[in-house]
Amino acid sequence: MHFHKRTLLSVATLGMLAVSVVLMVVWVRNSNHSSINTNEFLCTTRTVTTIQPKDIHADGSLVLDFKMKRITLQYEIKTKDNGVKILYRDVYMKNLHRTAPGVYTFEVSQVKVFA
């Protein structure tokens, strides 16, 4: 009977240890998804867009900068009557979170419009 109690105690202790290790691994994986090193991400893209019904042609770039927490839009817009308009906006982000690999959410804190 003495060995039975010792075996039961050992199995219970090892079971609790295994459960705590599994819970710690799950917690570490989830915490890595919600935090992001914002000092390392900068993405730029160039786009050319034509809107047929209004005969508008937009040519410009978009810059996503997590270090400065800013999205910059720079576009030259040409209309059908050969009018040219420059669109330049800075969108500042706050509460940046990574919800899944490649998916980020944020709130817009400020938009600066330049003429």
Residue pairs with C-beta under 8 A, 6 or more apart in sequence:
33 98
33 99
33 100
33 101
34 97
34 98
34 99
35 98
36 66
36 96
36 97
36 98
36 104
38 66
38 67
38 69
38 96
39 66
39 67
40 66
40 67
41 64
41 65
41 66
41 67
42 63
42 64
42 65
42 66
42 67
43 63
43 64
43 65
44 61
44 62
44 63
44 64
45 61
45 62
46 60
46 61
47 58
47 59
47 60
47 61
47 62
48 57
48 58
48 59
49 57
49 58
49 59
50 56
50 57
50 58
51 57
51 58
54 79
54 80
55 79
55 80
56 77
56 78
56 79
56 80
57 77
57 78
58 75
58 76
58 77
58 78
58 87
59 75
59 76
59 78
60 73
60 74
60 75
60 76
60 87
61 72
61 74
61 75
62 71
62 72
62 73
62 74
63 70
63 71
63 72
63 74
64 71
65 71
65 72
66 96
69 92
69 93
69 94
69 96
69 106
70 90
70 91
70 92
70 93
71 90
71 91
71 93
72 88
72 89
72 90
72 91
73 87
73 88
73 89
73 90
73 91
74 86
74 87
74 88
75 86
75 87
75 88
76 84
76 85
76 86
76 87
77 84
77 85
77 86
77 87
78 84
79 85
88 113
88 114
89 111
89 112
89 113
89 114
90 111
90 112
90 114
91 108
91 110
91 111
92 108
92 109
92 110
92 111
92 112
93 106
93 107
93 108
93 109
94 106
94 107
94 108
94 109
95 105
95 106
95 107
96 104
96 105
96 106
97 104
97 105
97 106
98 104
99 105
